[in-house]
Amino acid sequence: MLLVDVINDLDFPGSASLVRHAEAMAPRLAALKQRARDAGLPTIYINDNFGKWRSDFRALIDHCISDEVPGRNVARALEPDQDDFFVLKPKNSAFYGTTLDILLRSLGTRAVILTGIAGNNCILFSANDAYLRDLRLWVPGDCVVSNTDEENDYALAQMRTVVKADTRPSTELDLAALE
């Protein structure tokens, strides 16, 4: 299970709409993460480096959950556990210029559940790259958000059509079938 850019301060001009959507999504994604954990599926957090190549993921978590930032509620709801994995990404895709391929191979991964922020950007690019790697792809539509519902719906439609992603709601995913 991949969680893209959910540990994020969301502190940038124009983020209010994205924050609202992300706060509404966070409980659904937390529930899916718990179901994945219960099914024995690994969780991998993938985050931007925000232009700081010396990024420290634990410092980022602390900043996002402790400081008064717009993304605080989302980060608190989705705070990583000790046994979760973390990958730093320099660009939009979770795969581009990262160690994700090697990590997924070492875990024996043949399918991914792709979730997070933003559906019309980082999730869409990551879905394309997962498809190019012949990974089966689930992108639960209720665990992906963009700035607007229209942008998110369009991105999900593209992922269904172009990369053959299953975008049914998270509550309908049969996690036992993914093991």
trRosetta pair geometry for C-beta under 8 A, 3 or more apart (Angstrom, degrees):
i j d omega theta_ij theta_ji phi_ij phi_ji
1 32 7.4 170 -145 135 143 100
1 33 6.6 171 122 -114 154 66
1 36 4.5 -7 -29 -153 147 167
1 41 5.5 83 -19 129 101 121
1 42 7.1 -167 28 95 75 46
1 43 4.9 -24 71 -109 105 67
1 44 7.0 166 83 23 51 70
1 112 7.3 142 -105 -164 24 68
1 113 4.5 -17 -116 62 75 111
1 115 7.0 2 -177 10 92 117
2 44 5.3 -24 -107 71 65 99
2 46 5.9 0 -167 0 100 121
2 94 6.0 39 -173 -160 141 172
2 112 5.5 17 -8 -177 114 120
2 113 6.8 179 25 83 69 55
2 114 5.1 -7 63 -113 116 59
2 115 6.6 164 87 30 62 69
2 116 7.4 -73 125 -11 79 124
2 126 7.1 -157 125 164 151 145
3 6 4.8 -51 167 12 106 131
3 29 7.1 104 -121 176 109 126
3 33 7.1 7 -65 -89 132 121
3 43 6.6 17 -8 -175 113 98
3 44 7.1 177 24 87 73 46
3 45 5.0 -29 71 -107 104 65
3 46 7.0 162 78 22 49 72
3 78 6.6 177 -171 179 148 130
3 115 5.5 -21 -107 78 60 102
3 116 5.3 125 -171 -71 50 113
4 46 4.9 -21 -107 71 68 104
4 47 7.7 162 -161 -80 46 43
4 94 5.6 -99 -101 -69 115 118
4 114 7.0 13 -13 -169 121 82
4 115 6.9 172 18 88 81 45
4 116 3.4 -177 57 65 71 155
4 117 6.6 -150 102 47 81 51
4 122 5.2 -173 154 128 133 122
4 123 5.9 171 59 -80 145 72
4 126 6.1 -141 -81 -16 154 162
5 8 5.1 27 176 -51 77 137
5 46 7.3 -33 -33 96 59 72
5 47 5.8 119 -97 -123 48 61
5 48 6.1 35 -104 -12 102 94
5 116 5.3 118 49 165 74 126
5 117 4.5 -103 96 71 110 92
5 118 7.2 -40 79 -16 147 61
5 122 5.6 91 -9 67 135 165
6 22 7.6 168 -132 -159 74 115
6 26 7.7 134 -160 -110 115 86
6 29 7.0 -157 -117 132 150 158
6 45 7.1 -102 48 -136 98 98
6 74 6.2 -134 -171 155 77 109
6 75 7.2 151 141 -95 70 56
6 78 4.7 -53 143 106 131 159
6 115 7.7 10 -50 117 131 95
6 116 5.0 -111 -47 -126 93 95
6 117 6.1 134 -82 5 56 104
7 45 6.2 28 3 -170 121 136
7 47 5.6 -51 65 -88 97 137
7 57 7.7 64 99 -163 153 85
7 60 6.0 89 137 128 116 109
7 61 5.7 -42 -157 -95 137 70
7 64 5.4 167 -172 43 73 166
7 71 8.0 113 -170 142 28 132
7 75 5.2 79 -130 -124 62 97
7 78 6.9 -135 -64 98 74 107
7 79 7.7 85 -98 -112 109 47
7 80 7.1 -35 -57 -23 140 102
8 47 7.0 -176 -70 -138 85 104
8 48 7.4 58 -108 30 108 106
8 64 6.5 84 55 -117 12 137
8 71 4.8 -125 95 -147 66 168
8 74 7.3 -19 53 92 83 132
8 75 7.0 -167 37 -69 42 104
8 117 6.5 -103 25 67 152 143
9 63 6.4 -53 -70 130 119 105
9 64 5.2 -132 -75 -104 68 80
9 67 7.2 -13 -122 77 120 120
9 69 3.8 -62 -158 169 96 151
9 70 6.7 86 158 47 63 73
9 71 4.7 179 -165 35 17 118
9 72 7.7 22 -137 -54 65 65
9 75 7.7 -7 -85 -35 45 141
10 15 4.8 153 169 177 85 141
10 18 6.3 -158 -149 102 119 112
10 19 5.1 134 141 -84 148 93
10 22 6.8 -150 -83 38 153 158
10 69 6.9 130 52 149 71 99
10 70 4.4 -99 95 92 101 106
10 71 3.4 130 11 -57 103 104
10 74 7.1 74 -16 31 138 138
10 117 8.0 -62 -88 165 108 167
11 15 6.8 -109 -104 26 12 160
11 69 4.9 -76 -53 -154 122 101
11 70 5.5 155 -81 18 65 100
11 71 7.0 -98 -31 1 74 99
12 15 5.0 105 59 -45 71 120
14 17 7.4 -27 171 22 69 100
14 18 7.9 61 128 0 72 111
14 147 7.5 -9 150 -130 103 131
15 18 5.1 -66 -161 49 64 113
15 19 5.5 69 141 -31 89 102
15 70 5.6 126 107 94 128 161
15 71 8.0 -63 162 -52 140 91
16 19 5.7 -55 -147 33 28 113
16 20 6.6 31 155 -20 63 103
16 70 7.4 -110 -94 -142 50 142
17 20 5.8 -52 -153 32 33 113
17 21 6.5 27 153 -13 65 106
17 147 5.1 59 96 -169 122 72
17 148 6.5 -10 157 -72 142 63
18 21 5.8 -57 -149 41 33 109
18 22 6.0 31 154 -19 68 111
18 117 6.9 84 -177 -151 112 122
18 118 6.6 -54 -132 -97 123 116
18 145 6.8 131 -153 128 67 114
18 146 7.3 -66 -111 164 90 28
18 147 5.1 -44 -66 -100 90 62
19 22 5.7 -58 -141 40 28 110
19 23 6.2 30 159 -21 65 106
19 70 4.7 -83 -97 165 145 112
19 71 6.5 -123 -115 -80 95 58
19 74 7.4 -130 -146 -24 67 126
20 23 6.0 -55 -147 34 26 109
20 24 6.6 22 155 -14 61 107
21 24 5.9 -60 -153 38 31 110
21 25 6.3 26 152 -17 66 112
21 145 3.9 156 136 -163 116 132
21 146 7.1 -41 115 59 167 32
21 147 7.5 -180 9 -140 144 15
21 149 7.8 -177 -107 -67 126 67
21 152 7.5 -176 -165 -46 150 147
22 25 5.6 -58 -144 40 33 111
22 26 6.3 52 155 -46 66 96
22 71 7.0 -25 106 -126 151 83
22 74 4.6 -15 141 -92 113 144
22 117 5.8 -1 -99 -82 119 129
22 145 5.3 -153 -75 62 60 152
23 26 5.8 -32 -145 4 31 120
23 73 5.3 29 -118 95 104 130
23 74 5.9 -101 -82 -64 57 88
24 27 7.9 -60 179 25 32 96
24 145 7.7 124 63 -92 93 141
25 28 5.7 -71 -164 45 51 110
25 29 5.7 42 148 -20 86 112
25 74 7.9 25 69 -124 90 108
25 142 6.9 172 -129 162 84 59
25 143 6.1 125 -172 -131 108 38
25 144 7.5 -158 -140 32 149 11
25 145 4.9 -130 -26 -38 149 122
26 29 5.7 -61 -142 41 30 108
26 30 6.1 33 159 -22 67 106
26 73 6.9 -165 19 129 167 85
26 74 4.8 -150 -80 -127 132 66
26 77 3.9 79 161 85 125 151
26 78 5.8 -115 -147 -35 94 104
27 30 5.5 -51 -142 36 32 113
27 31 6.4 34 156 -19 64 104
27 77 6.4 -83 -69 -162 54 139
28 31 5.8 -55 -152 35 31 111
28 32 6.5 30 150 -17 64 105
28 142 5.1 -93 160 136 160 107
28 143 5.6 -137 113 -82 107 80
28 170 5.8 140 168 34 100 141
29 32 5.5 -51 -146 37 35 112
29 33 6.2 41 152 -23 66 103
29 77 7.7 92 69 124 98 114
29 78 6.1 -7 105 -95 119 121
29 115 5.6 146 -128 165 111 142
29 116 7.7 93 -130 -78 150 50
29 143 4.5 121 -89 -140 86 100
29 170 7.5 -170 -93 -68 44 163
30 33 5.6 -50 -147 34 31 114
30 34 6.6 32 153 -19 63 103
30 77 5.2 -100 -53 164 135 91
30 78 5.9 -129 -78 -87 87 67
31 34 5.8 -53 -151 35 32 111
31 35 6.5 33 151 -18 64 104
31 170 7.2 123 87 118 99 137
32 35 5.6 -53 -149 37 34 113
32 36 6.3 37 151 -21 66 104
32 113 7.4 -153 162 152 125 147
32 115 7.0 153 90 -76 146 159
32 140 6.6 -161 -107 39 157 161
32 143 5.7 -32 12 -85 156 150
32 170 4.2 -78 -82 -167 126 138
32 173 7.3 54 -136 40 108 137
33 36 5.6 -53 -149 35 32 113
33 37 6.4 34 152 -20 65 104
33 43 5.9 45 -148 -108 97 142
33 78 7.1 131 -18 -137 157 82
34 37 5.6 -50 -147 35 33 113
34 38 6.3 34 153 -19 64 105
35 38 5.6 -54 -148 38 31 113
35 39 6.3 24 153 -13 64 110
35 170 7.9 149 38 164 143 103
35 173 7.9 127 112 79 143 109
35 175 5.6 171 142 -20 103 155
36 39 5.7 -63 -148 43 30 107
36 41 4.1 -76 -174 67 88 119
36 43 6.2 112 104 -72 133 95
36 113 6.9 -133 -94 43 135 148
36 175 6.0 -149 -98 -137 56 140
37 40 7.7 50 179 -67 31 18
37 41 7.1 -87 -69 56 25 71
37 43 6.8 -26 -71 -28 88 121
37 81 7.6 62 -106 16 143 154
38 175 8.0 85 75 96 87 151
39 175 4.1 -134 -44 132 168 122
39 176 6.1 -135 -136 -76 118 55
39 178 7.4 62 138 61 144 102
39 179 6.4 -133 164 -68 101 104
40 179 6.4 45 71 -118 112 112
41 113 7.7 49 154 13 152 123
41 175 6.4 -108 -16 -169 137 110
41 178 6.4 15 -91 103 135 121
41 179 7.1 -118 -71 -94 89 67
42 84 7.8 135 -176 -132 75 53
42 85 6.4 33 167 -3 117 117
42 107 5.6 -93 24 -141 148 145
43 80 7.5 -178 112 -134 123 85
43 81 7.4 80 57 34 136 102
43 84 4.6 -43 87 -124 104 98
43 85 6.9 175 94 27 51 77
44 84 7.1 168 -95 -178 26 82
44 85 4.3 -23 -111 74 77 110
44 86 7.3 172 -163 -80 64 21
44 87 6.1 20 175 -3 110 109
44 100 7.2 114 153 -128 151 93
44 103 6.7 120 -115 128 142 142
45 57 7.5 123 94 -157 128 133
45 80 5.4 -75 -27 -81 143 126
45 84 6.0 54 -13 148 102 125
45 85 6.9 -177 25 91 67 53
45 86 4.9 -15 67 -108 100 73
45 87 7.3 176 90 27 51 65
46 86 7.7 160 -83 -159 37 50
46 87 4.7 -14 -109 68 81 100
46 88 7.9 176 -154 -88 59 11
46 89 5.5 44 175 -24 98 121
46 94 4.2 27 154 -131 167 105
46 98 7.3 20 -141 -154 112 167
46 100 6.7 10 -102 -85 129 128
46 116 7.8 -114 59 -21 91 170
46 126 7.7 128 90 -109 155 145
47 55 7.9 -151 101 155 114 152
47 57 7.0 136 39 -119 138 96
47 60 6.7 140 132 136 162 161
47 86 7.2 -18 12 -161 106 96
47 87 7.7 154 23 82 61 53
47 88 6.3 -34 71 -116 79 56
47 89 6.7 177 85 23 26 88
48 88 7.9 20 155 -162 14 69
48 89 6.0 -52 -96 73 41 87
48 90 7.9 75 -149 -133 63 15
48 122 7.9 -100 -56 -96 100 145
49 52 5.7 -144 160 60 83 60
49 53 6.1 42 159 -93 145 42
49 55 4.7 -142 -146 -15 81 142
49 88 5.0 58 -75 -178 99 110
49 89 6.9 -156 -20 73 85 37
49 90 5.8 -14 18 -99 124 57
50 55 6.9 117 39 -91 92 127
52 55 4.8 109 96 -67 98 83
55 59 7.7 -152 -172 61 58 111
55 60 6.4 19 -173 -47 103 125
55 88 5.8 151 70 -125 131 137
56 59 3.9 62 84 11 110 114
56 60 6.7 175 87 -14 55 83
57 60 5.4 -52 -148 35 36 115
57 61 6.4 40 152 -21 67 100
57 86 4.7 34 -120 168 169 160
57 88 7.2 -132 -66 -69 103 98
58 61 5.6 -47 -148 33 34 113
58 62 6.4 35 152 -19 64 105
59 62 5.6 -53 -148 38 33 113
59 63 6.3 36 152 -21 65 106
60 63 5.7 -53 -147 36 30 113
60 64 6.2 22 158 -14 65 111
61 64 6.0 -64 -146 41 27 106
61 65 6.1 2 166 0 67 113
61 75 6.9 168 -146 -177 59 118
61 79 6.5 89 -160 -140 114 86
61 80 6.7 -89 -102 26 139 102
62 65 6.5 -68 -137 46 23 93
62 66 5.4 -8 176 6 65 127
63 66 6.7 -66 -118 48 14 93
63 67 5.3 -12 -167 6 58 126
63 69 7.2 42 151 -13 81 147
64 67 7.3 -26 -82 41 13 94
64 69 6.3 -79 -130 63 51 138
64 71 5.7 -44 -152 100 101 109
64 72 6.4 180 170 -102 57 50
64 75 3.6 173 137 -102 115 170
65 72 6.3 111 -130 -151 30 73
65 75 4.9 -131 -68 116 74 114
65 76 5.0 119 -132 -79 95 74
65 79 6.1 29 -79 -89 145 118
67 72 7.1 -141 80 -88 55 113
68 72 6.8 -42 -138 -46 29 149
69 72 5.2 136 62 -48 71 91
71 74 5.0 -58 -167 46 74 115
71 75 5.5 73 135 -25 92 104
72 75 5.9 -61 -145 39 27 108
72 76 6.2 26 159 -19 65 108
73 76 5.8 -54 -145 36 30 112
73 77 6.3 27 157 -18 64 108
74 77 5.9 -60 -150 37 29 109
74 78 6.2 -11 163 14 65 115
75 78 6.4 -78 -138 56 25 87
75 79 6.4 60 158 -75 65 74
76 79 6.0 -10 -149 -37 29 109
80 84 4.2 -124 -162 60 102 144
80 86 6.9 -22 -106 -69 169 106
81 84 5.0 112 54 -20 71 103
85 103 6.3 136 175 -168 154 141
87 94 6.9 79 90 -170 132 87
87 98 5.1 67 170 -178 119 129
87 99 5.9 -149 -129 58 106 84
87 100 5.1 56 -154 -72 170 85
87 103 6.6 -125 -72 7 124 155
88 98 6.9 -176 79 -122 48 102
89 92 7.8 -73 143 86 131 9
89 93 7.0 -151 -162 91 136 44
89 94 5.7 -95 -77 -124 146 40
89 96 6.9 74 -160 64 103 78
89 97 7.1 111 -154 76 63 90
89 98 5.1 -40 -100 -67 74 131
89 100 7.9 7 -83 -31 102 124
89 122 8.0 119 93 -145 153 118
90 96 7.2 -101 60 109 85 93
90 97 4.9 -39 34 96 118 140
90 98 7.5 -173 6 -63 79 82
91 96 4.9 -44 61 94 118 134
91 97 6.4 88 12 29 104 125
91 125 7.9 -103 127 142 94 158
92 96 7.1 42 60 29 64 138
92 121 5.8 -115 -142 163 117 83
92 122 4.9 -147 -168 -99 71 63
92 125 4.2 77 123 29 113 163
92 126 7.7 -134 138 -39 74 77
93 96 4.0 92 64 -7 112 104
93 122 7.1 177 -84 -151 25 63
93 125 4.0 -113 -74 135 81 108
93 126 5.0 151 -147 -79 65 58
93 128 7.4 -81 -107 62 122 95
93 129 4.8 87 -163 -16 135 145
94 98 6.5 -65 165 36 49 157
94 100 5.5 86 143 -69 87 166
94 114 7.8 -156 9 -132 147 106
94 122 7.2 84 -44 175 79 95
94 125 8.0 148 2 98 64 90
94 126 4.1 43 10 -119 100 122
94 129 7.2 -165 56 67 73 135
95 98 6.1 -134 -158 44 19 108
95 100 5.3 -104 -105 67 57 132
95 101 6.3 69 -147 -50 95 91
95 126 6.4 137 -6 -133 89 68
95 129 3.9 -158 35 143 141 147
95 130 7.1 -178 -41 -59 134 59
95 133 7.2 -166 -121 -29 153 137
96 125 7.4 -38 -13 153 125 122
96 129 6.8 -127 -43 -87 78 155
98 101 7.6 134 88 0 77 77
99 102 5.1 -53 -173 44 76 114
99 103 5.7 79 128 -26 89 103
100 103 5.6 -59 -144 40 33 112
100 104 6.0 32 160 -19 69 107
101 104 6.0 -59 -147 37 25 108
101 105 6.4 23 156 -16 63 109
101 133 7.0 -151 -115 -121 98 147
102 105 5.8 -56 -148 38 29 111
102 106 6.3 28 155 -19 65 107
103 106 5.8 -57 -147 36 29 109
103 107 6.4 20 155 -11 64 110
104 107 5.8 -64 -149 43 30 107
104 109 4.0 -75 -170 47 85 135
104 112 7.3 -46 -124 -73 131 117
104 135 7.5 -45 174 -93 150 138
105 108 7.5 39 -178 -73 34 28
105 109 7.1 -78 -66 37 24 87
109 112 6.5 40 176 -68 128 85
109 135 7.0 3 135 -125 100 118
110 135 6.6 173 172 -132 34 68
110 136 6.4 34 133 12 77 100
111 135 6.0 143 -113 -179 29 81
111 136 3.7 -26 -108 66 97 102
111 137 7.1 -152 -155 -59 74 28
111 138 7.0 47 169 -6 108 97
111 178 5.4 -122 84 -145 133 92
112 130 5.6 -106 43 -140 133 139
112 135 5.3 22 2 156 101 137
112 136 7.5 162 21 80 55 57
112 137 6.1 -5 62 -114 83 63
112 138 7.2 -152 102 37 45 75
113 138 4.6 -25 -109 76 71 110
113 139 7.7 157 -164 -83 53 33
113 140 6.8 12 -165 -12 103 101
113 173 7.0 48 -112 -152 129 160
113 178 7.2 -12 -41 -132 106 165
114 123 6.0 133 146 -151 113 88
114 126 5.8 169 -148 111 134 120
114 127 5.8 -174 78 -81 167 82
114 130 6.5 -128 -58 -20 136 158
114 137 6.4 -9 0 -159 119 93
114 138 7.0 164 19 82 70 52
114 139 4.9 -25 68 -97 99 83
114 144 7.6 32 116 -81 81 122
114 165 7.6 -64 40 -135 121 133
115 123 7.7 -32 -174 -114 12 122
115 139 7.4 164 -77 -146 50 59
115 140 6.4 -4 -92 46 101 96
115 143 4.1 -41 -134 135 115 115
115 144 6.0 -133 -144 -68 53 75
116 122 7.0 -55 104 96 118 119
116 123 6.0 174 69 -76 83 105
116 143 7.5 8 -31 147 35 83
116 144 6.5 7 53 -114 36 68
117 122 6.9 40 107 49 49 126
117 123 7.5 -162 115 -35 6 108
117 144 7.8 167 -77 -155 35 55
117 145 5.8 -18 -102 65 78 90
117 146 7.9 149 -147 -88 63 39
118 121 4.4 39 75 33 105 106
118 122 5.9 95 40 23 63 91
118 123 6.6 -126 99 4 30 99
118 145 6.7 -62 -129 100 62 61
118 146 4.7 83 -176 -116 95 64
118 147 6.8 14 -147 -28 136 71
119 123 4.6 -35 -121 51 41 138
119 124 6.6 72 160 -40 49 90
119 144 4.2 93 -87 154 107 109
119 145 6.1 -163 -18 91 107 10
119 146 4.2 -83 46 -46 96 100
119 151 7.1 140 77 123 103 85
119 152 4.4 73 57 -129 149 76
119 155 4.3 150 140 82 94 146
119 156 6.4 -25 -176 -49 134 81
120 123 7.6 27 -6 51 20 98
120 124 5.8 14 -156 -20 26 135
120 146 4.3 56 1 -120 102 143
120 147 7.6 -60 36 18 128 85
120 151 4.4 -61 -37 164 152 102
120 152 6.4 -103 -36 -83 97 42
120 154 6.8 37 -104 75 114 99
120 155 4.0 -137 -89 -57 63 133
121 124 6.2 83 9 31 3 106
121 125 6.8 -14 161 -6 46 108
121 146 7.4 132 0 -122 86 99
122 125 5.9 -55 -141 40 29 108
122 126 6.0 28 159 -18 64 111
123 126 5.7 -59 -145 41 28 111
123 127 6.1 34 155 -25 65 106
123 139 6.7 111 174 -144 117 124
123 144 5.3 89 -132 -143 173 121
123 155 6.8 84 82 153 109 137
123 159 7.8 -43 134 -69 98 146
124 127 5.7 -51 -145 32 28 113
124 128 6.7 30 155 -19 61 103
124 155 4.9 -100 -71 -153 118 110
124 158 6.5 24 -134 87 114 131
124 159 6.5 -126 -117 -64 69 103
125 128 5.8 -53 -154 33 32 113
125 129 6.6 25 152 -13 64 107
126 129 5.7 -58 -149 41 34 108
126 130 6.2 38 152 -23 68 104
127 130 5.6 -51 -145 34 31 113
127 131 6.4 34 154 -20 63 106
127 137 6.0 96 -147 -169 84 148
127 139 6.0 -14 -98 -65 128 140
127 159 4.8 -37 157 -124 164 112
127 163 5.1 159 150 63 98 162
127 165 5.8 -37 -155 -61 127 141
128 131 5.8 -57 -153 35 30 113
128 132 6.5 29 152 -19 64 106
128 162 7.4 -18 -100 119 87 125
128 163 5.9 -133 -97 -71 46 136
129 132 5.5 -50 -146 35 36 113
129 133 6.6 27 155 -12 64 108
130 133 5.8 -67 -155 43 32 107
130 135 4.5 -74 -179 61 87 124
130 137 5.2 116 113 -92 131 118
130 163 7.2 78 73 179 90 139
131 134 7.7 43 179 -72 35 23
131 135 7.1 -90 -76 53 26 76
131 137 6.2 -43 -71 -24 79 145
131 162 7.7 -140 1 124 178 80
131 163 3.7 -117 -63 -146 148 104
131 164 7.0 128 -123 36 118 87
131 165 7.8 -85 -69 -55 113 88
137 159 7.5 -120 129 179 134 106
137 163 6.0 -7 51 135 158 110
137 164 6.9 116 47 88 109 71
137 165 4.3 -63 112 -107 113 82
137 166 7.0 164 99 18 60 72
138 165 6.8 134 -120 -167 16 83
138 166 4.8 -28 -112 67 72 102
138 167 7.9 162 -165 -81 55 32
138 173 6.1 80 -174 -119 151 125
138 178 7.6 -68 -3 -91 141 133
139 144 6.0 12 175 -36 95 147
139 156 6.7 -166 111 -126 122 80
139 159 5.3 -20 38 139 156 154
139 165 4.5 12 11 170 111 139
139 166 7.2 152 29 73 62 48
139 167 5.1 -19 79 -102 88 79
140 143 4.3 45 84 23 108 111
140 144 7.0 157 82 -12 56 94
140 167 6.9 134 -126 -161 18 47
140 168 6.8 -37 -122 88 71 50
140 169 5.9 51 -165 -167 97 27
140 170 3.9 61 -175 -69 159 74
140 173 6.2 -70 -80 -40 120 127
141 144 6.3 -67 -141 39 32 105
141 152 7.9 113 -162 153 83 106
141 156 5.1 47 -112 -131 102 151
141 167 4.5 64 -51 167 99 96
141 168 7.1 -89 8 168 102 6
141 169 6.2 -60 54 -82 90 56
142 169 4.6 33 -3 -135 126 86
142 170 5.5 -104 66 1 107 95
142 171 7.8 4 47 -2 148 88
143 170 5.1 76 -30 -56 122 127
144 152 6.5 158 115 -154 91 107
144 155 7.6 -127 140 98 132 124
144 156 6.9 147 78 -79 137 103
145 152 6.0 -46 -149 -98 37 140
146 149 7.9 153 62 -89 95 14
146 151 4.1 -124 122 101 143 109
146 152 3.9 -173 21 -67 107 81
146 155 6.2 133 -50 8 143 139
147 151 5.7 36 53 37 82 150
148 151 4.6 96 58 6 86 100
148 152 6.9 -155 93 -4 46 87
149 152 5.6 -60 -148 41 32 111
149 153 6.0 33 156 -21 69 108
150 153 5.8 -52 -142 36 28 110
150 154 6.3 28 157 -19 62 107
151 154 5.8 -56 -149 36 29 111
151 155 6.4 27 154 -18 64 107
152 155 5.8 -56 -148 37 31 110
152 156 6.3 29 155 -17 66 107
153 156 5.8 -55 -146 38 30 110
153 157 6.3 33 154 -21 64 106
154 157 5.7 -54 -150 35 30 113
154 158 6.5 32 151 -20 64 104
155 158 5.6 -53 -151 35 33 113
155 159 6.4 31 152 -18 66 105
156 159 5.6 -53 -147 37 34 111
156 160 6.4 37 153 -21 66 102
156 165 7.9 -113 -157 88 62 127
156 167 4.9 112 -169 -151 105 155
157 160 5.7 -50 -148 34 32 112
157 161 6.2 19 158 -10 65 112
158 161 6.0 -65 -143 45 27 103
158 162 5.4 -5 175 7 70 120
158 163 8.0 41 135 7 70 93
159 162 6.7 -57 -112 50 20 90
159 163 5.4 -38 -154 47 60 108
159 165 4.1 -19 152 31 100 138
159 167 6.3 113 89 -68 114 122
160 164 7.4 21 -172 -132 37 20
160 165 5.7 -85 -83 64 42 79
160 166 7.9 71 -115 -104 80 19
160 167 5.3 -72 -70 0 102 125
166 173 7.9 124 115 -105 125 90
168 172 4.4 -76 142 80 124 133
168 173 6.9 162 85 -63 103 69
169 172 5.2 87 66 7 77 104
169 173 8.0 -125 105 -22 45 83
170 173 5.7 -38 -158 4 44 117
173 178 7.7 4 170 -28 107 129
174 177 4.2 48 108 5 110 118
174 178 7.4 156 100 -18 65 84
175 178 5.5 -53 -157 28 47 115
175 179 7.6 67 149 -42 67 83
176 179 6.1 -26 -164 -7 43 114
